[in-house]
Amino acid sequence: QYFLSLTSFSMMSLLSLGYLTWDLMSPNQVENDPEQTFTGRFPVPQPPHIIFIMTDDQGFNDIGYHSSDIRTPVLDKLAADGVKLENYYIQPICTPSRSQFITGRYQIHTGLQHSIIRPRQPNCLPFDQVTLPQRLQELGYSTHMVGKWHLGFYKKECLPTRRGFDTYFGSLTGSVNYYTYDACDGHGLCGFDLHEGESVAWGQIGKYSTHLYTQRVRKILATHDPQSQPLFIFLSFQAVHTPLQFPQEYIDQYRGLGNVARRKYAAMVSAVDEAVRNITYALRKYGYYQNSVIIFSTDNGGQPLSGGNNWPLRGRKGTYWEGGIRGLGFVHSPLLRKKRRVSKALVHITDWYPTLVGLAGGDKSLTEGLDGYNVWEAISDGKESPRLEILHNIDPLYNHARGGSLQKGYGIWNTAIQASIRAGDWKLLTGDPGYGDWIPPQILPGFPSSCWNLERHTRPRNTVWLFNISGDPYERYDLSEQRPDVVKELLARLVYYNRTAVPVRYPSEDPRADPYLNGGAWVPWVGDEEEEDSWVSVFRKKSMDWKKKLKLSKIRSFARKLNTRIMSNRI
């Protein structure tokens, strides 16, 4: 009688990954082959190496297999040989997407439901959250991060090396120069932002960040033993976020593109494509590939003002229309059971946390209470997704929409509040979702500056929208008046989620963060022994001052219009 002893992994999960393959031998065979003596236990293979690649501001239409004007042969091949995720959702801006990936929780459960973390804000990923890399460390992984952090750094305890990564190399803020690594937060407030671990990496100035980050990943792969310990690498490119910078050799192939911003943007995407080629080559060269999972994701929709494009989806970066939150994504791995296909399974960025912990051999107790689901079987085997619903967000601090009211929300929800939820085929939006036009690829030269981004700058009259996303993925037919029953059900779901929300963390800027006071670089400026500010009281007070908020709203609206004109003329 044989007894199987499996530690960490369940047998079924190993079989589903294709790990366990064996021939049962008869007692005579064992007797005749002393080297095959049965020990009562099967060898448990090493969990897979995980390479998660995230790009910044890459739009839905900004990849070869969705676009005709941008060439990405490597990404196209990896996606074609793997599983394309065509029902995959992210967040509309940088910090929320990264926070949800790292924590497996919606923003309303981390206090980061409003905007991004600014460089001078004493704010970062909450310390009570056990991060994905911390879980993977517990499961025996060597963990590394390369690239853009954008999850706060006011204390050393906020840094990637204190949140689960064995090593870190990259930038802490949201936007830096690709060559000089200068990052600015408003006019004249600039500092150097490239870090090696917890030190400033002054010696790398002049090297293009996409190449620099790729070199670091290849160095990690070359110096690590793939047989001794599983590896997790989070490669968070700053590309293709502004500023639009690139080595000259990448733009030559796009001379035919008349639109200057689109041409520059395409060159940056091609640089990323080459970087991914070099990384996959290194995975094969150093013996990782056969036991690896490569995941590719963007962090939010593209920004048309900067060359990005989400056609044929509606909206852009920063909005809750599909163009802002439906992401590029695919999985490439020899461990996939059903490859070379397109998956329509509903997947959200929070799902990577429990999915990767499951792949690493962790049991469900390690991911209890998260908002994400383990979607590996949906991706690998083509099964139904366990996810039926996505809370895109509830942001109580975003400018309240004029005309919204509790009455329009059937007495259960104030429709002036910016919120969005997806349940099954249905998607509901309330408040102001952001600019909602359909913006075709900007391939023609000579657009007048007044209509460069092809958007109608008019305030939406509605404060409630309902779409059947499966039948109308481009959000052209609002069904809120025809289906009030569905609207009421989804508003009730918003009420349910809102009851679980934690207070918003969005503190005032701290003048001590000025790089001029910190050696010319963006670095932690608050001692770990200092107490944090009281965020809750600040925001309750501000949110009640409606006259002040309305005045600020008008000022911001004027500034946005002015900035759009200036940007259009510059481009």
GUKEMAR-929005 format. One record per residue (C-alpha): residue number from 1; x, y negated, z negated. Coordinates in steps of 0.001 Angstrom, whole numbers, always signed. Layout:
BEGIN
     k         X         Y         Z
   NUM         X         Y         Z
...
This chain:
BEGIN
     k         X         Y         Z
     1        +0        +0        +0
     2     +1411     -3299     +1041
     3      +952     -6558      -819
     4     +1491     -9854      +945
     5     +2913    -12746     -1027
     6     +2672    -16148      +585
     7     +3740    -19294     -1219
     8     +2487    -22790      -342
     9      +831    -21675     +2906
    10     -2353    -19693     +3361
    11     -2112    -16822     +5848
    12     -4874    -18240     +8016
    13     -3177    -21617     +8371
    14       +59    -19894     +9372
    15     -1720    -17775    +11934
    16     -3472    -20828    +13353
    17      -102    -22504    +13804
    18     +1314    -19445    +15482
    19     +3902    -18901    +12737
    20     +3154    -15328    +11601
    21     +3786    -12640    +14205
    22     +4875     -9176    +13095
    23     +4680     -5451    +13921
    24     +3537     -3205    +11088
    25     +5907      -210    +10855
    26     +5051     +3268     +9707
    27     +6955     +4742     +6714
    28     +8957     +6918     +9141
    29    +10083     +3879    +11114
    30    +11218     +2176     +7935
    31    +13049     +5340     +6856
    32    +14854     +5602    +10175
    33    +15845     +1940    +10190
    34    +17360     +1047     +6813
    35    +17966     -2558     +7888
    36    +14204     -3016     +8239
    37    +13417     -1915     +4684
    38    +10091     -3431     +3680
    39    +10398     -5718      +686
    40     +6696     -6259       +81
    41     +6789     -9802     +1392
    42     +6901    -11395     +4841
    43     +9330    -14246     +5507
    44     +7589    -17607     +5460
    45     +8905    -19850     +8240
    46     +9737    -23485     +7707
    47     +6954    -26049     +8094
    48     +7131    -28098    +11304
    49     +9237    -31186    +11831
    50     +6920    -34181    +12216
    51     +7753    -37163    +14431
    52     +5128    -39918    +14249
    53     +5647    -42702    +16811
    54     +3608    -45903    +16477
    55     +3677    -48814    +18914
    56     +2498    -52327    +18082
    57      -280    -54058    +20060
    58      -263    -51551    +22932
    59     -3690    -51759    +24532
    60     -5973    -48961    +25687
    61     -5136    -49722    +29321
    62     -1398    -50119    +28716
    63      -227    -46594    +29469
    64      +275    -44798    +32757
    65     -2565    -42292    +32444
    66     -5070    -45139    +31825
    67     -3453    -47818    +33984
    68     -2244    -48273    +37543
    69      +119    -51200    +36946
    70     +2245    -49933    +34010
    71     +4540    -46927    +34510
    72     +5086    -44552    +31580
    73     +6141    -41198    +33109
    74     +7500    -39755    +29842
    75     +4443    -40607    +27756
    76     +2208    -39376    +30568
    77     +4015    -36023    +30706
    78     +3996    -35517    +26938
    79      +292    -36348    +26794
    80      -553    -34150    +29781
    81     +1248    -31160    +28245
    82      -324    -31791    +24834
    83     -3722    -33075    +23711
    84     -4957    -36558    +24629
    85     -7118    -38110    +21908
    86     -9782    -40089    +23752
    87    -12072    -40652    +20745
    88     -9371    -41920    +18398
    89     -9815    -44959    +16168
    90     -7392    -47315    +14487
    91     -7736    -50798    +12931
    92     -7843    -54137    +14789
    93     -4632    -55550    +13227
    94     -1243    -54377    +11940
    95     -1271    -54117     +8134
    96     -4632    -52299     +7850
    97     -3613    -49599    +10342
    98      -294    -48937     +8618
    99     -1890    -48923     +5175
   100     -4516    -46407     +6282
   101     -1896    -44150     +7859
   102      +320    -44262     +4756
   103     -2486    -43827     +2182
   104     -5237    -41917     +3993
   105     -7731    -44433     +2592
   106     -9994    -47095     +4043
   107     -8899    -50691     +3408
   108    -11821    -51265     +1050
   109    -10193    -48713     -1264
   110     -6766    -50375     -1299
   111     -7797    -54044     -1453
   112     -6279    -54776     +1977
   113     -9563    -55303     +3795
   114     -8798    -58918     +4740
   115     -6250    -59932     +7361
   116     -2560    -58967     +7175
   117       +66    -59309     +4438
   118     +1850    -62589     +5074
   119     +5631    -62790     +4435
   120     +5257    -65211     +1514
   121     +2373    -63432      -212
   122     +3107    -61579     -3472
   123     +1214    -58575     -2176
   124     +1963    -55056      -986
   125      +601    -51537      -786
   126      -989    -50857     -4207
   127     +1325    -48998     -6568
   128     -1384    -46548     -7671
   129     -1519    -44989     -4192
   130      +433    -41766     -3597
   131     +1743    -42229       -77
   132     +1993    -39693     +2733
   133     +5831    -39589     +2646
   134     +5714    -39065     -1134
   135     +3478    -36037      -628
   136     +5779    -34716     +2061
   137     +8765    -35165      -254
   138     +6939    -33060     -2842
   139     +6542    -30377      -169
   140    +10285    -30300      +558
   141    +10547    -32734     +3473
   142    +13373    -35115     +4245
   143    +11545    -38383     +5003
   144    +12770    -41317     +7098
   145    +11253    -44532     +8393
   146    +12580    -46642    +11244
   147    +11021    -49908    +12406
   148     +8287    -52286    +11309
   149     +6991    -51978     +7713
   150     +4505    -54880     +7302
   151     +3128    -53527     +4022
   152     +4615    -56121     +1696
   153     +7995    -56601       +58
   154     +7689    -59185     -2703
   155     +9070    -56686     -5245
   156    +11658    -53984     -4724
   157     +9006    -51492     -5802
   158     +7142    -52370     -2592
   159     +9984    -51350      -266
   160     +9764    -48224     +1922
   161    +12567    -46558       -54
   162    +10417    -46875     -3195
   163     +7267    -45591     -1478
   164     +8437    -42178      -325
   165    +11101    -42641     +2349
   166    +14603    -41277     +1746
   167    +15990    -43789     +4230
   168    +14717    -46953     +5884
   169    +16003    -49079     +8757
   170    +13903    -51878    +10190
   171    +12019    -55138     +9598
   172     +9760    -55905     +6655
   173     +7619    -58680     +8178
   174     +5134    -58564    +11049
   175     +6972    -60200    +13944
   176    +10681    -60700    +14595
   177    +12919    -61694    +17477
   178    +13998    -58508    +19319
   179    +17649    -59610    +19437
   180    +18326    -62049    +16597
   181    +15858    -60534    +14084
   182    +14677    -63953    +12973
   183    +11111    -63996    +11662
   184     +9087    -67145    +11018
   185     +6066    -67782     +8826
   186     +4856    -71141    +10002
   187     +6884    -74022    +11373
   188    +10438    -74137    +10039
   189    +10084    -71251     +7596
   190    +12324    -68690     +9242
   191    +14706    -66044     +7984
   192    +16629    -62948     +9009
   193    +14695    -59679     +8827
   194    +16564    -56457     +9510
   195    +17226    -54086     +6633
   196    +19252    -50959     +5979
   197    +17668    -49314     +2955
   198    +17373    -52124      +422
   199    +20175    -54258     +1903
   200    +20157    -56842     +4690
   201    +21651    -55456     +7939
   202    +23419    -58565     +9230
   203    +25756    -56662    +11533
   204    +23164    -55607    +14134
   205    +22400    -59005    +15662
   206    +22284    -58959    +19466
   207    +21032    -55389    +19877
   208    +17556    -54921    +21372
   209    +15308    -53507    +18641
   210    +13665    -50774    +20744
   211    +17135    -49423    +21603
   212    +18446    -49948    +18084
   213    +15582    -48023    +16494
   214    +15926    -45219    +19022
   215    +19640    -44903    +18258
   216    +18854    -44633    +14545
   217    +16315    -41845    +15109
   218    +18799    -39935    +17258
   219    +21434    -40338    +14540
   220    +19048    -38883    +11959
   221    +18322    -35927    +14225
   222    +22020    -35362    +14947
   223    +23112    -35366    +11297
   224    +20275    -33317     +9807
   225    +20178    -29506     +9859
   226    +16796    -28520    +11341
   227    +17014    -25046     +9812
   228    +17671    -26171     +6254
   229    +14852    -28653     +5622
   230    +11770    -29918     +7493
   231    +11977    -33499     +8703
   232     +9416    -36310     +8766
   233    +10254    -39419    +10783
   234     +7920    -42408    +11016
   235     +9132    -44475    +13980
   236     +7230    -47760    +13899
   237     +8268    -49774    +16962
   238     +7809    -53550    +16855
   239     +7230    -53269    +20598
   240     +5122    -54375    +22325
   241     +4223    -57179    +19923
   242     +5235    -60741    +20777
   243     +7681    -62318    +21440
   244     +7812    -60886    +24955
   245    +11496    -59908    +25169
   246    +13221    -57139    +27108
   247    +16490    -56181    +28816
   248    +16509    -57318    +32444
   249    +16672    -53826    +33950
   250    +13128    -53003    +32830
   251    +11395    -55887    +34562
   252    +12834    -55322    +38032
   253    +10326    -52570    +38818
   254     +7440    -54984    +38108
   255     +8369    -57760    +40526
   256     +5096    -57148    +42308
   257     +3040    -58124    +39266
   258     +2060    -61742    +39778
   259     +1029    -62453    +36206
   260     +4185    -63377    +34292
   261     +2992    -62290    +30838
   262     +1759    -58951    +32165
   263     +5069    -58403    +33965
   264     +7083    -58997    +30789
   265     +4738    -56875    +28745
   266     +4985    -53994    +31229
   267     +8785    -54149    +31015
   268     +8584    -53759    +27230
   269     +6270    -50756    +27553
   270     +8726    -49147    +29971
   271    +11507    -49653    +27421
   272     +9394    -47766    +24872
   273     +8785    -44990    +27396
   274    +12520    -44546    +27902
   275    +13032    -44573    +24123
   276    +10563    -41718    +23705
   277    +12384    -39795    +26453
   278    +15665    -40136    +24564
   279    +14067    -39022    +21311
   280    +12419    -35933    +22811
   281    +15716    -35070    +24480
   282    +17424    -35252    +21070
   283    +14721    -33029    +19547
   284    +15556    -30368    +22110
   285    +19313    -30864    +21955
   286    +19560    -30525    +18179
   287    +17137    -27625    +17769
   288    +13963    -29284    +16444
   289    +11601    -29102    +19384
   290    +10171    -25576    +19148
   291     +9025    -26214    +15580
   292     +7974    -29846    +15930
   293     +4822    -31936    +16139
   294     +5089    -35252    +18008
   295     +2261    -37728    +17441
   296     +1919    -40945    +19421
   297      -373    -43776    +18312
   298      -799    -47484    +18746
   299     -1713    -49624    +15722
   300     -4486    -51755    +17277
   301     -5847    -52960    +20570
   302     -3899    -55083    +23027
   303     -3749    -58888    +23052
   304     -4621    -60245    +26536
   305     -3037    -63616    +25723
   306      +279    -61754    +25491
   307       -47    -59442    +28484
   308     -1909    -56545    +26857
   309     -5120    -55071    +28173
   310     -7926    -52823    +26914
   311     -9997    -52509    +30103
   312    -12640    -51163    +30476
   313    -13292    -51504    +26732
   314    -14827    -54619    +25266
   315    -12839    -57046    +23114
   316     -9207    -57329    +22070
   317     -6808    -57115    +19136
   318     -8323    -58549    +15965
   319    -11908    -57624    +16871
   320    -14195    -54761    +15912
   321    -15270    -54174    +19495
   322    -13925    -50948    +21002
   323    -11035    -52806    +22622
   324     -9735    -53733    +19187
   325    -10152    -50409    +17411
   326    -10135    -47549    +19928
   327     -6518    -46525    +20159
   328     -4107    -44773    +22440
   329     -3169    -41453    +20925
   330     -1941    -37971    +21762
   331      -299    -34957    +20130
   332     +2480    -32969    +21790
   333     +3742    -29767    +20204
   334     +4682    -26174    +21071
   335     +2533    -25238    +18052
   336      -725    -26369    +19690
   337     -3028    -23441    +20416
   338     -4898    -25088    +23302
   339     -2744    -27505    +25285
   340     -3082    -29592    +28423
   341     -6504    -30962    +27645
   342     -8442    -34052    +26630
   343    -10030    -34044    +23186
   344    -13246    -35938    +22493
   345    -13119    -35022    +18800
   346    -13709    -37996    +16518
   347    -10367    -38833    +14875
   348     -9420    -41771    +12659
   349     -6000    -43027    +11587
   350     -6726    -42021     +7959
   351     -6952    -38412     +9149
   352     -3211    -38113     +9726
   353     -2487    -38017     +5973
   354     -4456    -34825     +5144
   355     -3647    -33320     +8548
   356      +105    -33672     +8112
   357        +9    -32582     +4469
   358     -1866    -29481     +5635
   359      +724    -28810     +8335
   360     +3439    -29192     +5706
   361     +1876    -26439     +3615
   362       +61    -28550     +1044
   363     -3270    -27365      -293
   364     -6471    -29409      -436
   365     -5824    -30539     -4005
   366     -3091    -32856     -2677
   367     -5551    -34788      -523
   368     -8662    -34880     -2700
   369    -10376    -38249     -2829
   370     -8948    -39474      +475
   371    -11073    -40945     +3241
   372     -9279    -38885     +5886
   373     -9991    -35325     +7081
   374     -7717    -32525     +8193
   375     -8346    -32540    +11953
   376     -5632    -30094    +13022
   377     -8058    -27376    +14127
   378    -10027    -29939    +16143
   379     -6821    -31025    +17887
   380     -5047    -27675    +18213
   381     -7937    -25245    +18676
   382    -10542    -27496    +20251
   383    -13002    -27074    +17374
   384    -15509    -29657    +16239
   385    -14079    -32517    +14228
   386    -14958    -32444    +10522
   387    -15337    -36222    +10739
   388    -18843    -37489    +11490
   389    -18489    -41095    +10377
   390    -15959    -43952    +10296
   391    -16137    -47089     +8212
   392    -14265    -49513    +10440
   393    -14218    -52127     +7661
   394    -16101    -54501     +5385
   395    -14362    -57881     +5055
   396    -16151    -60182     +2582
   397    -13619    -63002     +3090
   398    -13813    -63330     +6860
   399    -15759    -66399     +8059
   400    -19428    -65662     +7461
   401    -21441    -65689    +10676
   402    -23909    -68513    +11116
   403    -27433    -67197    +11284
   404    -26688    -64093     +9288
   405    -28809    -63366     +6242
   406    -30079    -60724     +3852
   407    -33464    -60999     +5520
   408    -32008    -60058     +8906
   409    -30416    -57075     +7161
   410    -33844    -55766     +6098
   411    -33246    -56976     +2558
   412    -30369    -54557     +1916
   413    -27355    -56142     +3667
   414    -26231    -59705     +4392
   415    -25633    -59699     +8127
   416    -23344    -62744     +7849
   417    -20608    -60441     +6479
   418    -18150    -58969     +8968
   419    -18527    -55194     +8902
   420    -18632    -52235    +11271
   421    -19430    -48551    +10950
   422    -19589    -45574    +13308
   423    -21861    -42595    +12564
   424    -22186    -39859    +15167
   425    -22944    -41542    +18481
   426    -23985    -44814    +16865
   427    -21931    -47903    +16065
   428    -23184    -50874    +14073
   429    -21551    -54305    +13796
   430    -22590    -57207    +11562
   431    -21295    -60732    +11084
   432    -18737    -62005    +13578
   433    -16894    -59081    +15256
   434    -14573    -61416    +17199
   435    -14445    -62373    +20884
   436    -16382    -59797    +22826
   437    -15794    -60143    +26544
   438    -14602    -57473    +28966
   439    -11158    -58562    +30178
   440     -9844    -56938    +33374
   441     -6101    -56446    +33955
   442     -4500    -59840    +34570
   443     -2502    -58972    +37649
   444     -3100    -62138    +39679
   445      -935    -65278    +39445
   446     -2045    -68849    +39117
   447     -4979    -68666    +36708
   448     -6040    -72130    +35498
   449     -5098    -72505    +31842
   450     -8718    -73129    +30881
   451     -9751    -69614    +31914
   452     -6464    -67748    +31597
   453     -7789    -65147    +29211
   454    -11096    -64818    +31092
   455    -13186    -65166    +27941
   456    -16284    -67209    +27288
   457    -15571    -69086    +24065
   458    -19137    -69152    +22813
   459    -20409    -68199    +19403
   460    -22435    -64977    +19453
   461    -26115    -65535    +18695
   462    -26552    -62128    +17090
   463    -25345    -61029    +13690
   464    -26360    -57380    +14176
   465    -25434    -55112    +17095
   466    -26119    -51433    +17668
   467    -24553    -49316    +20413
   468    -24700    -45683    +21440
   469    -20952    -45309    +21937
   470    -21145    -41853    +23511
   471    -23522    -43052    +26221
   472    -22277    -46641    +26350
   473    -18573    -46669    +25440
   474    -18151    -50166    +26872
   475    -20770    -51701    +24517
   476    -22867    -53352    +27192
   477    -26339    -52487    +25865
   478    -27297    -53673    +22398
   479    -30029    -51400    +21021
   480    -30530    -53068    +17641
   481    -34060    -54269    +18481
   482    -35127    -50997    +20111
   483    -33848    -48800    +17275
   484    -34446    -50578    +13948
   485    -34602    -47147    +12269
   486    -30941    -46474    +13128
   487    -29952    -50015    +12116
   488    -31531    -49532     +8670
   489    -29761    -46193     +8171
   490    -26361    -47625     +9042
   491    -26917    -50743     +6941
   492    -27657    -48403     +4032
   493    -24333    -46677     +4677
   494    -22568    -50046     +4531
   495    -24251    -50687     +1174
   496    -23034    -47297       -44
   497    -19437    -47935      +996
   498    -19468    -51464      -355
   499    -20278    -50123     -3831
   500    -16992    -48191     -3739
   501    -14861    -51169     -2619
   502    -12108    -52606     -4795
   503    -11489    -56380     -5018
   504     -9671    -57966     -2095
   505     -5938    -58496     -2579
   506     -4995    -61662      -692
   507     -2974    -63955     -2992
   508     -1771    -67477     -2289
   509     +1673    -67876      -752
   510     +4590    -68078     -3165
   511     +7178    -70835     -2424
   512     +9901    -68673     -4011
   513     +9733    -66406      -939
   514    +11357    -69045     +1299
   515    +14394    -67411     +2975
   516    +16339    -70636     +2375
   517    +16225    -69778     -1343
   518    +17223    -66153      -739
   519    +20403    -66226     +1287
   520    +18667    -66856     +4618
   521    +16792    -63533     +4740
   522    +13343    -62210     +3966
   523    +13914    -60146      +812
   524    +12036    -59321     -2418
   525    +11841    -62428     -4597
   526     +9861    -61298     -7656
   527    +11494    -59270    -10414
   528     +9867    -55914    -11139
   529     +9371    -56955    -14751
   530     +7217    -59957    -13792
   531     +3467    -59533    -14007
   532     +1358    -59733    -10870
   533      -996    -62631    -10219
   534     -4694    -62193    -10819
   535     -6047    -61763     -7292
   536     -9644    -61112     -8263
   537    -10319    -64419     -9999
   538     -8740    -66364     -7136
   539    -11036    -64877     -4538
   540    -14246    -64959     -6468
   541    -13723    -68671     -6952
   542    -12854    -69277     -3303
   543    -15679    -67184     -1910
   544    -18241    -69231     -3868
   545    -17017    -72603     -2522
   546    -19107    -72597      +648
   547    -18646    -76264     +1598
   548    -14879    -75970     +1413
   549    -14980    -72705     +3347
   550    -17153    -74197     +6094
   551    -14770    -77155     +6433
   552    -11786    -74802     +6683
   553    -13677    -72715     +9240
   554    -14153    -75743    +11486
   555    -10486    -76691    +11165
   556     -9385    -73140    +11995
   557    -11757    -73005    +14972
   558    -10279    -76229    +16363
   559     -6742    -74931    +15757
   560     -7502    -71658    +17545
   561     -8836    -73473    +20615
   562     -5858    -75823    +20641
   563     -3427    -72939    +20245
   564     -5118    -71044    +23091
   565     -4636    -74008    +25433
   566     -1015    -74446    +24387
   567      -282    -70726    +24802
   568     -1988    -70607    +28182
   569       +37    -73566    +29457
   570     +3290    -72090    +28134
   571     +2674    -68733    +29816
